[in-house]
Amino acid sequence: MPLHYKIETELETDGRWIAEAVGLPGVLAYGQSENDAIKRVEALALRVIADRLEREEVPARDMSVSFSV
């Protein structure tokens, strides 16, 4: 079951970058650079997906996860 999430980024007025994993409510992260924000949101998204696997909310069989910016 492939899971694909688009990551959207935006530069905040204070100079920080924010990245959001579209389709995973509440999965967003700040970073000092766009790349830093992307890495942080990907790590958070993987933790959320792992939690869903443990709770058996998504099937683990043949699972793959990918991100695109």
N, C-alpha and C positions, 0 to 999 in steps of 0.2 A: 504494500500500500504506500505509494509515494505521497509524501507531504511536501508541498512547495509553498514557501512563504516569500512574499515580496517585502523588501525592506525599503522604507521611505526615510529620507533624511532631510533635515532642515537646519539652517544656521539661525540660532536664537539671537536676539538683540544684544545679549550680554557676551556674545562671542563663542558660546558653547554650541556644540552640535548635538542634536537629538535624533535618534534613530528609532523607528517603530517597525515591529514585525506585523504587517497587515494580516488580519485574520486570527491573531492571538491577542485577545483583549487584555489591555494593561501591560503588554510586553513592549516596553520602551526603555531607552537608556541614554544617558548623556555621556559625552566625551569631549576632550579638549580639541580633537580633530575629527573629521568625518569618519576616517578609518577607525579611530578609537571607539567612536559611538557604534559603528557597525559591528565591530568585534564584541563589544559588550552586549549588544542586543541579541546577537547570534548565541552567545553563551547563555543568556537568560532564557531565550526561546528553547534551547535544548534542555535546560533544567525543567521548564514548564512541560515540555513534551515527555520527559522522563517521568515526571510526577503523574501525568495522565496514563502512561504505560503501567506504572505501579498500581494505580487505581483501576486499571483495566477499562479505561474510558476509550482507548484506541487499541486496536489489535497490534501485537508486536510482529506477527508473521510477515515476512517479506517487506518490512518497513524500510523506507529510505527517506531522508530529510534533505532538502536543498533550499538554498536561499538565492535570491537575485536582488540586485540593487538597481 
